[in-house]
Amino acid sequence: MAEVKKVKNKIFHRNMFFSAKPAAGGVVSLICGGAAVALLIICVCLSYGMGGQAGRLVGSLALTAFIVSGFGIYFGFRGFKEEGKAYLPCRIGVIFCGCVCAFVVALFVIGV
């Protein structure tokens, strides 16, 4: 294991240091990913509740989820440009939003 020591809100790991605060773009990316997943869950519940007859409503909510996850990817990549921050939320947010985008595109291609 590599040595890790903390000194006044900074974490030193080998020759690199990271601030204890996460990048703001990564936090926004995680929020966008959570909102997109919530919209997809609402889509599934509405479709089930209306017996599959909620075409335009579910489609518009899924498209909104796709757009929100696209913004999440954008803000996640912008978070990587912030100097001296922890980039773990950026990585998680970009991967999470990318999975949501791929899921929505797969739904539209399949035509479910």
NUBAFI-268277 format. One line per field, with one value per residue: residue number from 1; residue in one letter; x, y, z of N, C-alpha, C, O in turn. Coordinates in steps of 0.1 Angstrom, whole numbers. Example, Ala and Ser with C-alpha at 12.3 -4.5 7.8 and 13.67 -1.06 7.14 Angstrom:
<recs>
num <- c(1:2)
residu <- c(a:s)
n.X <- c(132:128)
n.Y <- c(-57:-22)
n.Z <- c(78:71)
ca.X <- c(123:137)
ca.Y <- c(-45:-11)
ca.Z <- c(78:71)
c.X <- c(132:129)
c.Y <- c(-33:0)
c.Z <- c(78:79)
o.X <- c(142:134)
o.Y <- c(-33:11)
o.Z <- c(85:80)
</recs>
This chain:
<recs>
num <- c(1:2:3:4:5:6:7:8:9:10:11:12:13:14:15:16:17:18:19:20:21:22:23:24:25:26:27:28:29:30:31:32:33:34:35:36:37:38:39:40:41:42:43:44:45:46:47:48:49:50:51:52:53:54:55:56:57:58:59:60:61:62:63:64:65:66:67:68:69:70:71:72:73:74:75:76:77:78:79:80:81:82:83:84:85:86:87:88:89:90:91:92:93:94:95:96:97:98:99:100:101:102:103:104:105:106:107:108:109:110:111:112)
residu <- c(m:a:e:v:k:k:v:k:n:k:i:f:h:r:n:m:f:f:s:a:k:p:a:a:g:g:v:v:s:l:i:c:g:g:a:a:v:a:l:l:i:i:c:v:c:l:s:y:g:m:g:g:q:a:g:r:l:v:g:s:l:a:l:t:a:f:i:v:s:g:f:g:i:y:f:g:f:r:g:f:k:e:e:g:k:a:y:l:p:c:r:i:g:v:i:f:c:g:c:v:c:a:f:v:v:a:l:f:v:i:g:v)
n.X <- c(8:4:18:-2:-9:-24:-25:-36:-63:-55:-47:-20:-6:18:35:17:-9:-42:-70:-93:-118:-144:-145:-165:-179:-181:-199:-222:-226:-231:-256:-271:-271:-285:-310:-317:-320:-341:-361:-364:-373:-398:-409:-411:-429:-452:-458:-464:-486:-505:-510:-494:-502:-492:-477:-466:-461:-444:-423:-415:-405:-385:-368:-361:-347:-325:-314:-308:-289:-269:-261:-250:-228:-213:-208:-194:-170:-161:-155:-131:-112:-108:-85:-65:-85:-106:-112:-128:-158:-163:-155:-172:-197:-196:-194:-218:-238:-232:-240:-267:-274:-267:-286:-311:-308:-307:-332:-348:-338:-345:-372:-391)
n.Y <- c(-12:22:51:72:103:128:163:192:195:184:157:137:117:96:114:133:157:161:182:181:187:179:182:207:204:176:170:182:167:142:148:154:129:114:127:120:92:91:103:83:61:72:72:44:37:53:42:16:20:32:13:9:29:55:69:95:110:94:91:118:123:105:114:139:129:118:142:155:137:140:167:161:146:165:184:168:163:189:193:179:198:215:227:210:195:168:142:120:122:132:112:91:103:109:83:72:89:84:57:59:74:56:36:49:54:28:20:36:27:0:2:-1)
n.Z <- c(0:-7:9:28:41:62:61:73:59:34:14:11:-14:-24:-47:-52:-44:-30:-26:1:-7:-31:-67:-81:-105:-106:-85:-95:-117:-106:-93:-116:-128:-109:-110:-136:-134:-116:-132:-152:-136:-129:-154:-159:-139:-146:-171:-165:-148:-165:-182:-205:-222:-222:-241:-253:-231:-215:-234:-237:-211:-209:-229:-217:-196:-209:-219:-195:-185:-204:-199:-174:-181:-195:-174:-157:-172:-173:-147:-144:-151:-130:-107:-83:-69:-57:-79:-79:-77:-102:-120:-112:-117:-145:-156:-146:-157:-184:-186:-182:-204:-225:-218:-223:-251:-260:-254:-271:-296:-296:-293:-273)
ca.X <- c(0:11:17:-12:-9:-32:-20:-44:-73:-49:-43:-8:-5:30:40:5:-18:-55:-77:-103:-131:-145:-147:-179:-185:-184:-211:-233:-227:-238:-270:-278:-273:-296:-323:-321:-325:-354:-371:-366:-382:-411:-414:-415:-442:-463:-461:-471:-499:-514:-512:-487:-509:-487:-466:-460:-457:-432:-413:-409:-398:-372:-359:-356:-337:-314:-308:-302:-277:-259:-256:-242:-215:-207:-203:-184:-158:-156:-150:-117:-104:-106:-72:-63:-97:-107:-119:-137:-172:-163:-154:-185:-208:-195:-198:-232:-246:-230:-248:-281:-275:-267:-298:-321:-306:-311:-347:-353:-335:-353:-386:-400)
ca.Y <- c(0:35:59:83:111:140:175:204:194:179:143:135:103:96:128:142:160:164:189:173:191:174:191:211:197:162:170:185:155:132:153:152:114:110:132:112:79:94:104:69:54:78:67:30:37:58:33:4:25:35:1:10:39:68:71:108:114:86:95:131:122:97:124:148:121:118:155:158:129:147:178:155:142:178:190:159:166:202:192:175:209:222:224:207:190:154:139:108:124:134:99:84:110:107:69:70:95:76:45:64:78:44:29:56:52:14:19:42:19:-12:7:-6)
ca.Z <- c(0:-7:21:28:53:61:67:72:48:22:14:3:-18:-31:-50:-56:-33:-34:-16:6:-13:-44:-78:-82:-117:-103:-77:-104:-126:-98:-92:-129:-129:-100:-116:-148:-130:-111:-143:-158:-127:-131:-167:-158:-131:-154:-182:-159:-142:-175:-190:-217:-230:-219:-251:-255:-217:-212:-243:-233:-198:-213:-237:-207:-188:-218:-220:-182:-183:-213:-191:-164:-187:-198:-162:-152:-179:-169:-133:-145:-153:-118:-102:-69:-63:-58:-91:-79:-81:-117:-126:-110:-124:-160:-159:-142:-167:-196:-186:-184:-219:-232:-216:-230:-265:-263:-253:-283:-307:-295:-296:-263)
c.X <- c(9:9:7:-11:-17:-25:-29:-53:-67:-45:-31:-7:7:35:29:-3:-32:-62:-88:-117:-132:-147:-162:-186:-189:-197:-223:-236:-235:-253:-277:-281:-285:-310:-327:-326:-339:-365:-374:-375:-396:-417:-419:-428:-454:-467:-469:-485:-509:-516:-505:-493:-504:-475:-459:-454:-444:-420:-406:-401:-384:-363:-353:-345:-324:-306:-301:-289:-266:-253:-247:-228:-207:-200:-193:-170:-152:-150:-135:-108:-101:-93:-72:-76:-97:-116:-127:-151:-173:-163:-167:-196:-208:-199:-213:-241:-244:-239:-263:-284:-276:-280:-310:-320:-310:-326:-353:-350:-343:-368:-396:-410)
c.Y <- c(12:43:70:90:124:152:187:204:189:165:141:120:102:110:137:145:164:172:179:176:184:185:194:205:183:161:172:173:144:135:151:137:109:114:124:99:81:95:91:61:59:73:53:29:42:48:21:8:27:24:2:21:53:71:84:112:107:89:108:131:115:106:134:141:120:131:159:150:135:158:172:151:155:183:181:161:180:202:187:186:217:217:220:202:174:151:127:111:126:121:91:90:108:92:66:76:89:64:48:67:65:36:35:54:38:13:25:33:6:-9:1:5)
c.Z <- c(0:6:19:41:51:68:64:59:35:24:5:-1:-28:-34:-53:-44:-38:-23:-11:0:-27:-54:-79:-94:-114:-95:-86:-113:-118:-96:-105:-131:-121:-105:-128:-144:-124:-122:-150:-149:-128:-144:-166:-150:-139:-165:-176:-154:-153:-185:-204:-227:-228:-229:-251:-241:-214:-221:-240:-221:-201:-220:-227:-199:-196:-219:-207:-180:-193:-206:-180:-169:-190:-185:-155:-158:-175:-155:-133:-147:-141:-111:-87:-62:-64:-70:-91:-82:-96:-124:-125:-117:-139:-164:-157:-153:-181:-197:-188:-198:-227:-231:-223:-245:-269:-263:-266:-295:-307:-298:-285:-258)
o.X <- c(20:-2:7:-13:-17:-20:-29:-51:-73:-40:-32:-7:6:38:32:-3:-33:-60:-93:-126:-122:-151:-170:-198:-199:-205:-233:-248:-243:-262:-289:-291:-293:-320:-339:-336:-348:-376:-385:-383:-405:-429:-430:-437:-465:-479:-478:-494:-521:-522:-510:-489:-511:-465:-447:-443:-434:-409:-394:-391:-374:-350:-342:-335:-313:-294:-290:-279:-254:-241:-236:-218:-195:-189:-184:-160:-140:-141:-128:-96:-92:-90:-80:-78:-89:-127:-133:-157:-183:-171:-172:-204:-218:-206:-219:-251:-254:-244:-270:-294:-284:-286:-318:-330:-316:-331:-363:-358:-348:-375:-408:-418)
o.Y <- c(13:41:77:84:130:150:191:211:191:161:144:111:108:117:149:138:169:169:171:168:184:196:185:201:178:151:166:171:137:126:146:133:101:107:121:94:72:90:89:53:51:70:50:22:36:46:16:1:25:25:-4:21:63:75:84:118:113:90:110:138:118:106:138:148:122:131:164:155:134:160:179:153:155:187:186:162:182:210:189:185:226:205:227:204:169:156:123:103:123:119:86:83:106:90:60:70:88:60:41:64:64:30:28:51:36:5:19:32:2:-17:-1:2)
o.Z <- c(6:12:8:52:40:79:52:50:24:35:-7:8:-39:-25:-58:-34:-50:-11:-18:1:-35:-51:-78:-93:-120:-96:-84:-116:-124:-96:-104:-136:-125:-104:-130:-151:-126:-121:-154:-154:-128:-145:-171:-154:-138:-167:-183:-156:-150:-196:-214:-238:-232:-224:-249:-241:-209:-217:-241:-220:-195:-218:-229:-196:-191:-218:-206:-175:-189:-207:-177:-162:-187:-185:-149:-152:-175:-152:-124:-144:-141:-110:-79:-50:-71:-71:-101:-89:-102:-133:-134:-123:-145:-173:-165:-158:-189:-208:-195:-204:-236:-240:-229:-252:-279:-271:-272:-304:-318:-304:-288:-249)
</recs>
